[in-house]
Amino acid sequence: MGGRTDIVLIGGCGHVGLPLGLAFADRGLNVVLYDVDSRGVDLVNRGELPAHEPGALDVLKRVVGKSLTATTDPTVISRATNVCVVVGTPLGEHLSPDPQAVPRSLEEIGDYFRDGQLLILRSTVYPGVTAQVERLFARLGLAVDIAFCPERIAEGRAMTELYELPQIVSARTPSAIERATRLFHTLTPTTVPLTPEEAELAKLFTNVWRYIKFAASNQLYMIANDFGVDYERVRVAIGIDYPRAADIAAAGFAAGPCLLKDTMQLAAFDNNNFSLGHASMMINEGLPQYLISRLEKRYHLEFLTVGILGMAFKAESDDVRSSLSYKLKRILSFKASEVLCTDPYVSCDEDLLPLDEVIERSDLLVIAAPHAPYHDLDTSKPIVDIWNIVGRGVRV
Ligand SMILES: NC(=O)c1ccc[n+]([C@@H]2O[C@H](COP(=O)([O-])OP(=O)(O)OC[C@H]3O[C@@H](n4cnc5c(N)ncnc54)[C@H](O)[C@@H]3O)[C@@H](O)[C@H]2O)c1
């Protein structure tokens, strides 16, 4: 690659950063991914994906070493016209957000910025972080345009949604709005302008809304189940030719790195008055315990080997971050004779066993992530199937 760098992505080898970098590179921009994770950087430069993302590998192979490279060297930031921050913003201890995560990572590399650059914040942030970053750059004496343009893709759909979803673009100055809009128009035709504070809430509301809807479904599932009624039959029935109920979700584990985290960010921001958010957390995070307490009414778990199918936080994913499958495993490890786990996509867990072995050795199977290979399981063993994907799961 020559000297011109259109965009440097800070945190560029992560789940969000890499697809975004690939999309920009595929549209002809010169992209550099800066990341502190040397393993991720090495993999990307070898043309391998650090995490499963459909459609990403083909693009990577096309652009790597040409319009896209990865590095652990922050000096690349100085050469960029645009810089985009997509570092993680996970919860800390006690479910508390870290509002300094993005400002801190920028301050550490503040020396490499220069006047005239456009800085795009893309991580999901605690409200007020954009203003904090603006103050940071004023303190550093840097004339940098600052925009907050949240990422709204879902993992597993990044390489299509980056080109299809409208992009929320927010900034305090017309110049920053205009530059960020032009940049994202290389990916998607529709941009939606907001103020930074509106955009910060817009991103949190997006995830929180989804989390609350899953909690509503999970609570209705528990009510139906406790009444001896099949929730899924009720859900399907009320959706038939009735659009007002068409969006009632199936029951299932609602987890992963974003939904709970962003609900807790909003709760902390709202001085812990966000009772609907906290109630949703209790319902969604309580589902593994609910399942096990129901299982205990039906089985003597202490004599049984239980197999957990699917350790990723959602279907067709290899991402185990905040997966409720592991909560299920922890509780079952205390209650059951033995717990065996399997997942066709997860490679970071050495304790996982092949599916055949788990089926063979288990007395009872629990589908914890509804991966496609589980839709036609070939076994007569009892299957606990809250997702209702096999159509003959045992009711608990
Ligand atoms: N995962 C999703 O589906 C999704 C969707 C929309 C938005 N988001 C948001 O995007 C952000 C990133 O999420 P993610 O899932 O990609 O996280 P991730 O942990 O997969 O990626 C973050 C990357 O940043 C790197 N990093 C951390 N600190 C750094 C630093 N100081 N300098 C350079 N690199 C650094 C890490 O090594 C990692 O590769 C979060 O705020 C998240 O809430 C995630």
The ligand as a Gaussian input file, in Angstrom:
#p B3LYP/6-31G(d) Opt

LIG

0 1
 N      -20.557000      -7.247000      18.345000
 C      -21.612000      -6.670000      17.786000
 O      -22.468000      -7.324000      17.157000
 C      -21.798000      -5.166000      17.874000
 C      -22.782000      -4.558000      17.108000
 C      -22.921000      -3.187000      17.162000
 C      -22.097000      -2.448000      18.003000
 N      -21.160000      -3.066000      18.771000
 C      -20.289000      -2.255000      19.616000
 O      -19.050000      -2.138000      18.939000
 C      -17.985000      -2.055000      19.900000
 C      -16.975000      -3.145000      19.605000
 O      -17.583000      -4.398000      19.811000
 P      -16.923000      -5.757000      19.306000
 O      -17.936000      -6.807000      19.508000
 O      -16.323000      -5.545000      17.962000
 O      -15.754000      -5.910000      20.375000
 P      -14.448000      -6.809000      20.188000
 O      -13.935000      -7.037000      21.562000
 O      -14.750000      -7.955000      19.300000
 O      -13.462000      -5.858000      19.388000
 C      -12.785000      -4.784000      19.967000
 C      -11.377000      -4.766000      19.402000
 O      -10.733000      -3.622000      19.946000
 C       -9.410000      -3.992000      20.283000
 N       -8.953000      -3.015000      21.259000
 C       -9.338000      -2.904000      22.550000
 N       -8.725000      -1.844000      23.110000
 C       -7.972000      -1.275000      22.142000
 C       -7.115000      -0.146000      22.115000
 N       -6.941000       0.621000      23.188000
 N       -6.480000       0.159000      20.957000
 C       -6.659000      -0.622000      19.856000
 N       -7.441000      -1.724000      19.827000
 C       -8.109000      -2.024000      20.973000
 C       -9.518000      -5.411000      20.779000
 O       -8.272000      -6.073000      20.717000
 C      -10.550000      -5.990000      19.800000
 O       -9.955000      -6.554000      18.672000
 C      -18.642000      -2.170000      21.266000
 O      -18.872000      -0.888000      21.772000
 C      -19.951000      -2.858000      20.963000
 O      -20.947000      -2.580000      21.915000
 C      -20.975000      -4.417000      18.699000

